[in-house]
């Protein structure tokens, strides 16, 4: 039914303007009704199990029953082709150009074992369509740690097939790359931004109101104008011209847009409520559950499907539960803060979405010694130069002295076996950078560069960063160490920091015209010149 009687307001309210969790009754029989939302409409329905409802002239048998619930549950599935063990199509935007690419599974780490990566040079995965071989991917691009391989393919109305060729290591089961991927449709294929990549939606998946998606279709099958479509690129393949459009779906249901989505095999549904943790926890449990200390506030961000939307947030702690109404204002974001002074597990859920539920754990605050011990065991970048060890996060820059005749042994620990680092070298006035290096490769580069580089930076991303400024010591430098001022002057010179604290003065004998040249001199140099001048002026104090 379209209208329900609101007892508090004392009037009929249309389902599109109704508010959840208010009391509504049937305008004919007076029995309670509830507001329900389908993929394309909102309506009132009688409560089940109440005597007398079936005699009402507005009662609809089966309306809003199990079949409706299963449709909602199916329509809410927004799956994309991101299974790491299967092929999947993505739209890649690289250097300003759009292209279609295929995701190919990587080699499992258990298969490769201790096998050398050199053995993967003869391993190849071939991509085939109806037109024949369209691309090949080396086994090195599928080595463990890359996640998935990516290979560019042309748009095709034929099925994409992958097959292994070449010589593969015996331990690797090459038959896992005998895979198939559904072809494109000329009428249109949708791509959703998932984990930083525009990934193709699975057939019969849903799209949400207010969502921004990409459409790849033949140029004559453009999306409806009302989507505010934006053309990005055109790709010619197989005698067809494929176009990539960016479209923004409206916030409200649109009949023409829904029909267009149905023709290409998708559903238009209301945007769901979203619930996520807004502040970082202190730690995570073995099951991946966020852990907060007693007295901390766990802040949750609630994203509403539209303005003025309302839902019921339930907070459960043990056998107790508490509920509160959450309503979005002008913006669609709200925040809920939970603080507990009792240890245990808590869960925050939204009534309108089964998936909108997050559990957190509150634990006692550990002692300072325990926290320090945990921090010491935290994985991080560590560089060992001989007997010296440099950890990330303690100090970002270190000045070290290296003996050019006997450089120290170098060991590098990136914090995790799958971690990769970037090395930047300042060497002989030139800047060089290398990326995606393992700990062993970083150590080898650092060992070779200690004798020639003036500055070395190692960036292991989330595992920290270390920067070295090198000051080399030679035999003559050790003689200068007897004079502390001279040694300090030398260190400042080799570290390019002579400008620090420099003043302008004259050098040599003040009475000579050639000495009246204004030049910057550091504090140590100024003191040394004054000492030398005093010695020359003293009787028998040295050469005049």
DOZABA-390562 format. One line per 2 residues: number of its first residue (from 1); their letters; for each residue x, y, z of C-alpha. Coordinates in pm, 1 decimal. Each point is the difference from the previous one (the first is absolute). Layout:
<pts>
NUM> A> X/Y/Z ~ ...
</pts>
This chain:
<pts>
1> XX> 0.0/0.0/0.0 ~ 116.1/354.6/-71.9
3> XX> -131.9/172.6/315.2 ~ 21.1/-76.4/371.0
5> XX> -165.5/175.8/294.9 ~ 248.6/161.4/238.8
7> XX> -157.3/-5.6/346.9 ~ 235.7/262.5/139.0
9> XX> -64.3/248.7/-281.6 ~ -363.2/-99.2/-36.8
11> XX> 7.1/-7.8/-382.0 ~ 73.0/-217.3/-303.3
13> XX> 362.3/-8.1/-116.9 ~ 123.7/-113.0/-341.5
15> XX> 257.7/-280.8/6.0 ~ 256.4/216.2/-182.3
17> XX> -21.8/261.5/281.1 ~ -30.1/-241.2/292.2
19> XX> 262.5/-38.7/272.7 ~ 115.9/-338.3/123.4
21> XX> -73.1/-111.4/358.2 ~ -312.3/214.8/25.1
23> XX> -337.7/-158.3/81.0 ~ -221.3/-44.9/-305.0
25> XX> -335.7/-175.1/-36.8 ~ -207.8/-107.6/-296.4
27> XX> -251.4/274.6/-94.5 ~ -264.6/-270.0/-67.7
29> XX> 25.7/-266.6/272.3 ~ 206.9/187.1/260.9
31> XX> 252.2/-280.7/43.3 ~ 369.7/93.6/24.8
33> XX> 201.9/23.7/-320.9 ~ 369.8/47.7/-62.4
35> XX> 193.7/202.5/-253.5 ~ 191.8/-210.0/-249.8
37> XX> 246.1/100.2/-266.8 ~ 45.2/-197.1/-319.7
39> XX> 251.8/48.1/-277.9 ~ -228.6/235.2/-188.9
41> XX> -272.1/117.6/243.5 ~ -106.8/59.3/359.1
43> XX> -326.9/-133.3/142.8 ~ -189.4/-103.5/314.2
45> XX> -80.8/-363.8/78.5 ~ -202.1/-172.1/273.6
47> XX> 184.3/-169.9/279.6 ~ 1.2/-377.1/-26.9
49> XX> -176.8/-222.6/253.6 ~ -264.3/252.3/111.0
51> XX> -356.6/-123.8/-15.7 ~ -231.5/191.2/-228.2
53> XX> 259.3/137.0/-239.7 ~ -86.3/-244.2/-275.4
55> XX> -361.0/126.1/-6.3 ~ 117.9/355.7/-73.2
57> XX> -63.5/111.2/-355.6 ~ 348.9/151.3/-15.7
59> XX> 172.4/-324.4/103.6 ~ 222.1/-144.7/-275.9
61> XX> 88.8/-370.6/49.1 ~ 371.8/-63.2/-21.3
63> XX> 82.2/367.4/-55.6 ~ 320.8/74.3/188.5
65> XX> 40.5/-365.9/93.3 ~ 292.7/-232.6/-41.4
67> XX> 22.5/47.8/-374.7 ~ 36.7/375.9/45.0
69> XX> 263.5/-43.2/267.8 ~ 205.7/-231.8/-218.5
71> XX> -22.8/247.3/-287.5 ~ 124.9/281.3/221.4
73> XX> 282.1/-217.7/126.1 ~ 95.0/-97.1/-355.4
75> XX> -29.1/352.8/-133.0 ~ 220.8/134.9/276.8
77> XX> 287.7/-219.9/-120.5 ~ 248.8/228.4/-169.2
79> XX> 256.7/-254.6/-106.4 ~ 286.5/73.3/-236.4
81> XX> 250.9/-224.2/-173.0 ~ 265.0/24.7/270.8
83> XX> 43.9/-368.6/87.0 ~ 380.6/-42.7/21.3
85> XX> -27.3/-353.1/-144.8 ~ -201.7/101.1/-308.6
87> XX> 34.1/225.4/-303.0 ~ -158.9/344.1/24.2
89> XX> -28.8/304.5/-224.5 ~ 105.3/347.4/115.9
91> XX> 25.4/343.9/-156.6 ~ 348.6/141.0/54.2
93> XX> 85.3/370.8/-11.9 ~ 375.2/30.0/-56.3
95> XX> 185.9/315.5/-107.6 ~ -322.4/165.1/-110.4
97> XX> -109.4/-290.0/-224.7 ~ -286.5/-242.1/66.7
99> XX> 33.7/-367.7/-88.9 ~ -169.8/-332.6/69.3
101> XX> 206.8/-246.1/202.6 ~ -38.8/-353.9/129.1
103> XX> 88.9/-102.9/355.4 ~ 189.0/-331.4/14.4
105> XX> 57.2/-195.7/327.1 ~ 348.7/-7.7/148.3
107> XX> 205.6/-310.1/81.5 ~ -69.5/-127.3/354.1
109> XX> 297.4/31.8/232.2 ~ -27.4/-366.3/102.3
111> XX> 41.0/-107.7/-363.7 ~ 315.3/194.9/-71.3
113> XX> 166.4/-101.6/328.5 ~ 377.6/40.5/-20.8
115> XX> -2.3/-4.9/-380.6 ~ 200.2/281.6/-159.4
117> XX> -196.2/270.1/-177.0 ~ 226.8/-49.8/-300.4
119> XX> -196.4/-318.7/-72.9 ~ -307.9/213.9/-71.8
121> XX> 158.4/164.7/-303.7 ~ -117.3/-286.4/-222.9
123> XX> -350.6/-9.3/151.9 ~ -266.6/191.5/-194.9
125> XX> -374.9/51.2/28.1 ~ -164.7/61.0/-336.1
127> XX> -325.6/196.8/-38.1 ~ -224.9/-112.1/-286.2
129> XX> -328.0/128.7/-145.2 ~ -191.4/-86.8/-316.0
131> XX> 255.2/201.9/-196.9 ~ 288.0/-216.2/128.8
133> XX> 282.5/85.2/237.9 ~ -39.5/359.1/118.1
135> XX> 263.2/18.3/277.0 ~ 259.0/-191.7/201.1
137> XX> 109.3/34.5/362.3 ~ 336.0/-119.0/135.4
139> XX> 9.9/-223.9/304.3 ~ 224.5/258.1/168.5
141> XX> -296.2/240.7/-0.3 ~ -196.6/-261.5/197.3
143> XX> 262.5/-64.3/268.2 ~ -120.7/-13.9/362.0
145> XX> -55.4/340.7/156.7 ~ -129.3/185.8/-307.6
147> XX> -364.5/-77.0/92.5 ~ -127.4/-45.1/-355.7
149> XX> 154.6/47.2/-339.4 ~ -146.8/247.5/-246.0
151> XX> 11.6/-23.6/-374.7 ~ -159.6/237.4/-251.2
153> XX> -258.4/-155.0/-232.4 ~ -220.1/144.3/-277.0
155> XX> -378.9/21.7/51.7 ~ -164.1/-308.8/-146.8
157> XX> -344.2/-156.6/-39.9 ~ 170.5/-340.9/31.7
159> XX> 89.9/-181.6/319.9 ~ 344.8/64.9/151.4
161> XX> 199.6/-314.1/71.6 ~ 331.1/-45.8/180.7
163> XX> 228.5/-297.9/-54.2 ~ 352.9/-82.8/122.9
165> XX> 275.4/-60.6/-254.0 ~ 376.5/-27.4/15.6
167> XX> 200.6/-182.3/265.6 ~ -123.6/36.1/358.4
169> XX> 180.3/-107.5/318.7 ~ -105.1/-348.2/110.0
171> XX> -137.6/119.0/332.4 ~ -238.1/251.1/-163.6
173> XX> -337.1/-141.6/-106.6 ~ -37.8/176.0/-333.5
175> XX> -349.7/-139.1/-63.9 ~ -146.2/261.0/236.7
177> XX> 40.9/256.1/-282.3 ~ -246.1/-181.8/-227.4
179> XX> -261.1/266.9/67.5 ~ -287.5/169.9/-180.4
181> XX> -146.1/349.4/27.1 ~ -340.7/106.1/-142.1
183> XX> 10.4/229.7/-305.6 ~ -114.7/360.3/-20.3
185> XX> -346.9/106.8/-106.7 ~ -38.7/262.2/-266.1
187> XX> -299.4/142.9/191.2 ~ 219.0/81.5/299.0
189> XX> 214.5/-137.1/282.2 ~ 25.3/168.7/341.1
191> XX> 317.2/52.9/205.9 ~ 9.9/96.8/368.6
193> XX> 296.9/154.6/183.9 ~ 112.0/-273.9/239.3
195> XX> 333.8/8.6/184.4 ~ 130.2/273.2/-227.5
197> XX> -89.0/-176.1/-328.4 ~ -300.7/28.3/-230.3
199> XX> -113.2/-363.7/9.0 ~ -280.8/-152.7/-206.7
201> XX> -324.1/-79.1/179.3 ~ -117.4/-359.4/9.3
203> XX> -311.6/-69.8/-208.5 ~ -329.5/69.0/183.1
205> XX> 180.7/210.6/262.3 ~ -162.1/312.6/141.9
207> XX> 93.9/364.3/-37.0 ~ -84.6/255.3/266.3
209> XX> -170.7/334.6/-21.8 ~ 250.3/284.9/4.9
211> XX> 285.4/-227.3/-109.6 ~ 260.9/98.0/-261.0
213> XX> 91.3/-278.0/-244.2 ~ 169.8/-46.5/-336.8
215> XX> -173.4/-141.7/-306.8 ~ 181.2/-168.4/-289.7
217> XX> -230.3/-38.7/-299.6 ~ -13.9/28.4/-375.7
219> XX> -21.8/368.4/-91.7 ~ -361.2/-35.4/-124.5
221> XX> -114.3/-145.3/336.7 ~ 54.8/306.7/216.4
223> XX> -149.3/21.4/352.9 ~ -307.8/222.8/54.0
225> XX> 65.3/373.4/-6.3 ~ -143.0/48.7/348.6
227> XX> 302.7/-173.7/153.8 ~ 221.5/300.9/-79.7
229> XX> 229.9/-224.2/-201.8 ~ 359.6/106.7/-59.4
231> XX> 198.4/-155.3/-284.4 ~ 356.9/-99.1/90.9
233> XX> 142.5/-192.6/-294.6 ~ -69.1/-200.6/-314.2
235> XX> 157.9/-334.9/-89.1 ~ -21.1/-152.7/-347.2
237> XX> -3.9/-381.0/-6.4 ~ -154.3/-269.9/-217.4
239> XX> -162.2/246.5/-238.0 ~ -182.6/173.6/287.4
241> XX> 67.8/321.7/184.3 ~ -30.9/-45.6/374.8
243> XX> -56.7/303.5/222.0 ~ 68.2/45.5/370.6
245> XX> -256.3/220.1/178.7 ~ -8.8/111.1/360.5
247> XX> -355.5/30.6/135.1 ~ -146.0/113.2/331.4
249> XX> -319.8/-179.0/99.9 ~ -276.0/218.2/153.4
251> XX> -82.2/-16.4/369.7 ~ -362.7/-92.6/-69.1
253> XX> -155.0/-279.3/-203.8 ~ -22.6/71.6/-371.9
255> XX> -221.9/-222.6/-216.6 ~ 184.3/55.9/-331.4
257> XX> 340.5/-52.9/163.6 ~ -124.2/-316.7/169.9
259> XX> -118.3/-139.4/-333.4 ~ 338.6/75.9/-158.7
261> XX> 179.6/-180.1/284.3 ~ -234.1/-297.8/-34.2
263> XX> 84.2/-29.0/-369.5 ~ 370.7/-38.5/79.4
265> XX> -66.6/-242.6/287.4 ~ 7.1/211.8/318.1
267> XX> -236.9/135.7/268.1 ~ -49.8/349.5/135.3
269> XX> -33.1/3.1/380.6 ~ 5.2/259.0/272.9
271> XX> 341.7/73.2/143.1 ~ 53.2/-202.8/319.5
273> XX> 94.9/129.5/340.2 ~ 374.3/-28.0/61.3
275> XX> 175.7/-37.9/332.2 ~ 376.5/22.0/51.2
277> XX> 250.4/70.4/275.4 ~ 116.1/362.4/-16.5
279> XX> 296.7/-5.4/242.5 ~ 284.4/-254.5/11.1
281> XX> -11.0/-262.8/277.2 ~ 281.9/-72.5/241.1
283> XX> 48.5/-350.3/-145.6 ~ -177.5/-288.9/-171.6
285> XX> -87.2/-341.2/141.3 ~ 92.5/-332.5/-160.8
287> XX> -339.6/6.8/-174.7 ~ 61.1/350.0/-135.9
289> XX> -228.2/169.0/251.9 ~ 91.0/360.5/94.2
291> XX> 118.9/40.9/360.4 ~ -40.2/320.1/205.0
293> XX> 112.6/69.1/355.1 ~ -242.5/72.6/279.5
295> XX> -90.2/367.4/-9.2 ~ 72.5/33.3/-372.8
297> XX> -270.8/113.4/-239.4 ~ -74.3/-216.7/-301.9
299> XX> -137.9/238.8/-262.0 ~ -218.7/-142.8/-276.7
301> XX> -87.3/180.6/-320.6 ~ -352.6/-60.8/-127.5
303> XX> -70.4/83.4/-363.8 ~ -366.6/40.7/-86.8
305> XX> -140.4/-85.6/-342.9 ~ -151.2/349.1/-34.1
307> XX> -72.4/317.3/190.9 ~ -252.2/-26.1/285.5
309> XX> 24.9/-380.5/-0.3 ~ -55.5/-168.9/336.0
311> XX> 93.1/-337.0/149.6 ~ 34.5/-172.7/335.9
313> XX> 350.4/-53.7/138.4 ~ 27.7/-284.6/252.8
315> XX> 287.5/-24.9/245.4 ~ 36.2/-349.2/154.4
317> XX> 227.1/-76.5/296.2 ~ -22.0/-353.4/133.2
319> XX> -368.2/-73.6/63.5 ~ -91.5/368.9/11.3
321> XX> -96.2/211.9/-299.9 ~ -83.5/360.8/-53.5
323> XX> -149.4/174.9/-301.6 ~ -4.8/353.8/-133.0
325> XX> -143.9/161.5/-309.1 ~ 252.5/134.8/-250.4
327> XX> -114.5/257.6/-251.3 ~ 211.9/177.4/-256.2
329> XX> -30.1/375.2/-38.2 ~ 108.4/210.9/-293.0
331> XX> 301.6/-224.9/-49.6 ~ -16.2/-376.0/-20.3
333> XX> 265.8/-69.0/270.0 ~ -59.3/-48.0/371.5
335> XX> 232.0/-113.1/278.2 ~ -57.8/-220.2/303.6
337> XX> 250.8/-18.9/287.4 ~ 4.5/-294.8/241.5
339> XX> 196.2/-6.0/325.6 ~ 13.8/-293.2/240.7
341> XX> 139.8/-38.6/350.1 ~ -61.0/-375.6/5.0
343> XX> 208.9/-254.4/-189.8 ~ -174.1/-208.7/-262.9
345> XX> -126.7/-11.6/-355.3 ~ -247.5/253.1/-136.4
347> XX> -180.8/22.6/-333.3 ~ -163.1/288.9/-180.3
349> XX> -259.3/-88.7/-266.3 ~ -238.6/186.7/-227.4
351> XX> -347.2/-145.3/-29.8 ~ -42.8/68.6/-371.4
353> XX> 314.8/-183.2/-113.4 ~ 115.2/-344.0/106.9
355> XX> 352.6/71.2/-118.4 ~ 18.0/329.2/195.3
357> XX> 135.9/-148.4/321.8 ~ 337.8/44.3/170.7
359> XX> 125.3/-171.3/313.2 ~ 271.7/149.7/221.4
361> XX> 174.9/-120.9/314.2 ~ 73.8/211.2/307.6
363> XX> 304.2/-118.0/198.7 ~ 186.2/130.1/308.3
365> XX> 266.4/260.4/-62.4 ~ 342.6/-175.2/7.2
367> XX> 288.3/116.9/216.8 ~ 263.2/234.1/-142.7
369> XX> 260.5/-276.7/-3.1 ~ -233.5/-223.1/-201.2
371> XX> -65.1/278.1/-252.0 ~ 373.6/62.0/-41.6
373> XX> 57.3/-371.2/-54.5 ~ -276.3/-16.3/-261.5
375> XX> 144.0/300.3/-182.3 ~ 344.5/-160.5/-2.1
377> XX> -148.8/-310.4/-167.1 ~ -190.9/202.0/-258.4
379> XX> 119.5/-88.9/-353.1 ~ 200.0/284.8/-148.4
381> XX> 289.7/79.8/-230.1 ~ 337.4/-80.3/158.5
383> XX> 342.6/64.0/-156.1 ~ 318.3/-141.4/152.4
385> XX> 335.1/152.4/-92.9 ~ 264.5/-207.3/170.2
387> XX> -75.7/22.1/373.8 ~ -242.6/291.7/-38.9
389> XX> -375.3/-54.3/-39.8 ~ -238.4/270.0/-128.0
391> XX> -376.5/-41.7/53.3 ~ -278.5/185.8/-176.4
393> XX> -219.9/246.7/194.6 ~ 266.9/80.6/261.4
395> XX> 185.4/250.6/-218.6 ~ -50.8/59.0/-369.7
397> XX> 351.1/127.2/-84.8 ~ 338.1/-133.8/114.1
399> XX> 351.3/136.5/-65.2 ~ 248.7/-285.1/-19.4
401> XX> 375.6/-13.9/-63.6 ~ 118.0/-269.4/-237.4
403> XX> 357.6/-119.5/-37.0 ~ 61.1/-4.5/-375.6
405> XX> 257.7/-280.0/34.5 ~ -208.2/-229.5/222.3
407> XX> -377.5/63.8/-41.9 ~ -223.3/-183.1/251.4
409> XX> -215.3/-303.5/-77.3 ~ -361.4/89.4/-80.0
411> XX> -319.4/-184.3/98.0 ~ -352.4/125.3/-72.1
413> XX> -324.9/-124.7/154.2 ~ -312.3/150.0/-162.0
415> XX> -231.2/-121.8/278.0 ~ -179.1/-266.6/-205.5
417> XX> 101.8/-254.8/-259.9 ~ -247.7/143.5/-254.1
419> XX> 95.2/363.6/62.6 ~ 165.0/203.5/-273.6
421> XX> 206.4/319.3/25.1 ~ 114.0/294.2/-209.0
423> XX> 364.5/114.4/2.7 ~ 102.6/353.3/-102.0
425> XX> 372.1/72.4/-49.3 ~ 179.3/335.4/-26.0
427> XX> 322.5/-101.4/-170.7 ~ 257.3/219.3/-182.6
429> XX> -250.5/279.7/-42.0 ~ -268.3/-227.1/-147.3
431> XX> -324.8/-136.3/143.6 ~ -96.2/-364.5/-56.5
433> XX> -309.6/-184.6/122.9 ~ -95.5/-369.4/1.8
435> XX> -335.3/-143.8/108.3 ~ -154.8/-331.3/107.6
437> XX> 320.1/-134.6/154.0 ~ 26.6/-285.9/247.2
439> XX> 208.1/26.2/316.9 ~ 287.7/-190.7/-159.3
441> XX> -0.1/229.3/-303.9 ~ -4.4/311.4/220.1
443> XX> 296.4/-132.2/200.4 ~ 199.9/-67.5/-318.7
445> XX> -65.4/350.8/-134.7 ~ 87.3/157.7/333.8
447> XX> 323.6/-202.3/23.2 ~ 112.2/117.9/-344.9
449> XX> -97.1/362.9/59.0 ~ 170.3/59.5/333.6
451> XX> 326.2/93.8/-175.6 ~ -145.7/237.7/-258.4
453> XX> -338.8/138.9/111.6 ~ -36.0/314.8/207.3
455> XX> -354.9/-71.0/110.2 ~ -219.3/-314.7/2.9
457> XX> -373.3/-21.7/71.2 ~ -185.1/-330.7/63.2
459> XX> -380.8/14.1/4.1 ~ -187.9/-318.5/99.2
461> XX> -343.4/169.5/-4.0 ~ -202.7/-113.2/305.7
463> XX> 309.2/-153.8/158.6 ~ 181.5/333.0/26.9
465> XX> 272.8/205.4/-162.4 ~ 373.4/50.0/68.8
467> XX> 233.0/259.0/-154.5 ~ 379.9/2.9/21.5
469> XX> 238.9/290.7/-58.8 ~ 349.7/-139.2/-50.2
471> XX> 324.5/154.9/125.3 ~ 302.5/-196.9/-116.1
473> XX> 316.3/-27.5/206.4 ~ 345.4/-50.1/-154.1
475> XX> 348.0/-35.3/152.6 ~ 61.8/373.8/-12.7
477> XX> -331.5/59.3/172.3 ~ 118.9/-191.7/305.7
479> XX> 286.8/246.6/41.1 ~ -248.1/285.0/-6.3
481> XX> -190.7/-164.7/284.0 ~ 269.6/123.3/239.2
483> XX> -128.9/351.6/-48.4 ~ -368.8/0.8/98.5
485> XX> -71.5/325.3/-183.7 ~ 160.0/-126.4/-320.5
487> XX> -188.8/-328.1/21.0 ~ -329.9/183.2/51.6
489> XX> 76.0/219.7/-299.8 ~ 68.5/-308.9/-210.7
491> XX> -323.7/-172.7/100.5 ~ -202.7/310.2/-83.8
493> XX> 165.7/20.5/-341.0 ~ -68.6/-360.7/-98.8
495> XX> -359.7/17.0/122.8 ~ -75.3/312.5/-208.3
497> XX> -92.9/191.8/311.7 ~ 268.0/269.9/2.4
499> XX> -256.3/276.4/-29.5 ~ -130.3/-73.8/348.1
501> XX> 112.8/279.0/232.7 ~ 232.8/155.8/-261.5
503> XX> 112.4/362.6/28.3 ~ 178.4/234.0/-246.9
505> XX> 360.3/95.2/75.4 ~ 340.5/52.4/-165.1
507> XX> 269.4/-261.7/-28.3 ~ 381.1/15.7/-3.7
509> XX> 192.2/311.1/127.0 ~ -238.7/292.8/54.6
511> XX> 259.0/256.3/-130.4 ~ 24.4/-164.7/-342.8
513> XX> -239.4/133.5/-259.9 ~ -41.4/-344.6/-156.7
515> XX> -128.8/-131.6/333.8 ~ -283.9/249.6/17.8
517> XX> -250.4/-240.5/-156.1 ~ -332.3/-56.7/173.7
519> XX> -85.0/-371.6/17.2 ~ -215.1/-221.7/226.4
521> XX> 192.8/-184.5/270.3 ~ -144.0/-240.1/254.3
523> XX> 41.5/49.5/373.6 ~ 279.4/-256.4/18.2
525> XX> 187.5/161.1/-289.2 ~ -31.7/343.9/158.2
527> XX> 147.4/-123.4/327.8 ~ 283.5/-174.8/-182.4
529> XX> 93.2/312.6/-197.4 ~ 8.2/209.4/315.9
531> XX> 223.7/-255.8/173.4 ~ 237.3/-6.1/-298.8
533> XX> 8.8/382.8/-11.0 ~ 83.2/18.3/371.7
535> XX> 287.2/-246.2/-45.8 ~ 150.0/201.3/-285.7
537> XX> -11.0/324.6/198.6 ~ 168.6/-155.5/302.9
539> XX> 384.1/-0.1/13.4 ~ 140.3/-335.7/-111.9
541> XX> -360.4/-118.9/-41.6 ~ 50.1/-139.0/-346.4
543> XX> 72.9/111.4/-351.5 ~ -83.6/360.3/-85.3
</pts>
